[in-house]
């Protein structure tokens, strides 16, 4: 699997998406520090929101194959400036979260991610695992087998 670093504002859904990607039970957990799992790097929102901490995101992007820029569909503004992905020498994907929230404006969030430079956009409701298989499929490398692709007879022995 390609390794992905998730970045975005506080409460945009990075940790919830991390739990969904790992197949864990979804429960709220405030990320206080960088969590570096096997193929996922979950970063605190303050890193994206604070000028003096932003350099840490650049450093963690070098440890990943893919940068995932998250933007909640409920946001009233975008944290990402236009064409900011041009500074990254990794693939950058956009991930619109909270797509079923009553305050969601999914198209606006996707437009802002495209403006930032994301060519590929995923739409996610992590609590329902919607959009999660598509991200996992995107991160899959040749020869990788995802949990739902395992033949039960192979798993048995």
C-alpha positions in Angstrom: 0.0 0.0 0.0 1.1 3.5 -0.7 1.5 5.6 2.5 -0.8 8.6 2.9 -0.5 11.7 5.1 -3.8 13.3 6.0 -3.8 17.1 6.6 -6.6 19.6 7.2 -8.2 21.8 9.8 -9.2 20.6 13.2 -12.4 18.6 13.2 -12.4 18.1 9.4 -12.4 14.3 9.9 -8.8 13.2 9.6 -8.8 10.9 12.6 -12.3 9.6 11.8 -11.1 8.8 8.3 -7.9 7.2 9.7 -10.1 4.9 11.9 -12.3 4.0 8.9 -9.3 3.3 6.6 -7.9 1.0 9.3 -11.3 -0.8 9.8 -11.6 0.4 13.4 -14.7 1.4 15.3 -15.4 5.1 14.7 -15.1 7.1 17.9 -14.2 10.7 18.4 -10.6 11.3 19.4 -8.8 14.6 19.3 -5.3 14.2 17.7 -2.7 15.9 19.9 0.4 14.8 18.0 1.3 13.1 14.8 0.1 9.4 14.7 2.3 7.5 12.2 0.6 4.2 11.5 1.8 1.6 8.9 0.3 3.3 5.9 -1.4 6.4 7.4 0.0 9.5 8.9 -2.7 11.4 10.9 -1.7 15.0 11.7 -3.2 17.5 14.1 -5.3 20.2 12.6 -3.3 22.8 14.4 -0.4 22.0 12.0 -2.4 23.2 9.0 -4.0 26.1 10.9 -0.9 27.6 12.5 1.8 29.3 10.4 4.7 28.2 12.8 3.6 24.5 12.7 3.0 24.3 8.9 6.5 23.3 8.1 5.9 20.0 10.0 3.3 19.1 7.3 5.9 19.5 4.6 8.3 17.3 6.5 5.7 14.5 7.0 4.7 14.7 3.4 8.2 13.4 2.5 7.5 10.3 4.5 4.4 9.5 2.4 3.7 8.5 -1.1 0.4 10.5 -1.3 -0.8 13.7 0.4 -4.5 13.7 1.3 -5.9 17.2 1.7 -9.2 17.0 3.7 -11.9 19.7 3.6 -15.2 19.3 5.4 -18.2 20.0 3.2 -19.5 22.1 6.1 -16.6 24.6 5.9 -17.5 28.2 5.1 -14.0 28.9 3.8 -11.0 27.0 2.5 -7.7 26.8 4.4 -5.8 26.0 1.1 -4.6 28.7 -1.2 -4.9 28.3 -4.9 -2.3 26.1 -6.6 -0.7 25.1 -3.3 -0.2 21.5 -4.4 2.4 22.7 -6.9 4.8 22.9 -4.0 4.5 19.2 -3.3 6.5 16.6 -5.0 4.0 13.9 -4.2 0.6 13.0 -5.6 -2.0 15.1 -3.8 -5.6 14.0 -3.6 -8.6 15.9 -2.3 -10.9 14.4 0.2 -14.3 16.0 0.9 -15.6 14.9 4.3 -19.0 15.1 6.1 -20.8 14.8 2.8 -24.2 14.0 4.4 -24.2 16.7 7.0 -27.3 18.9 6.8 -25.0 22.0 6.4 -22.8 20.3 3.7 -22.0 22.0 0.4 -20.1 19.2 -1.3 -19.6 20.9 -4.6 -18.1 24.0 -3.0 -15.7 22.0 -1.0 -14.7 20.0 -4.1 -14.3 23.2 -6.1 -11.9 24.6 -3.4 -9.8 21.4 -3.5 -9.6 21.6 -7.3 -8.6 25.3 -7.0 -5.8 24.2 -4.6 -4.6 21.8 -7.3 -6.1 18.4 -6.4 -6.9 16.5 -9.6 -8.5 13.5 -7.9 -11.3 14.1 -5.4 -12.8 11.5 -3.1 -16.2 12.0 -1.3 -16.3 10.5 2.2 -18.7 9.8 5.0 -16.3 8.0 7.3 -19.0 7.1 9.9 -20.8 5.1 7.2 -17.5 4.0 5.6 -18.8 5.6 2.4 -15.9 6.5 0.0 -13.4 4.6 2.2 -13.0 1.6 -0.2 -12.3 4.0 -3.1 -9.5 5.6 -1.2 -8.0 2.2 -0.2 -8.3 1.1 -3.8 -6.4 4.2 -4.9 -3.6 3.5 -2.4 -3.3 -0.1 -3.4 -0.2 -1.1 -5.3 0.3 -4.0 -7.6 0.2 -7.2 -5.7 -1.7 -5.7 -2.7 -4.8 -7.5 -1.5 -7.5 -5.5 0.3 -9.5 -7.2 3.1 -12.6 -7.6 0.9 -10.6 -9.2 -1.9 -9.5 -12.2 0.2 -11.2 -15.3 -1.0 -12.6 -17.1 2.1 -11.2 -20.4 1.0 -7.7 -18.8 0.9 -8.2 -17.2 4.3 -9.1 -20.6 5.8 -5.9 -22.1 4.8 
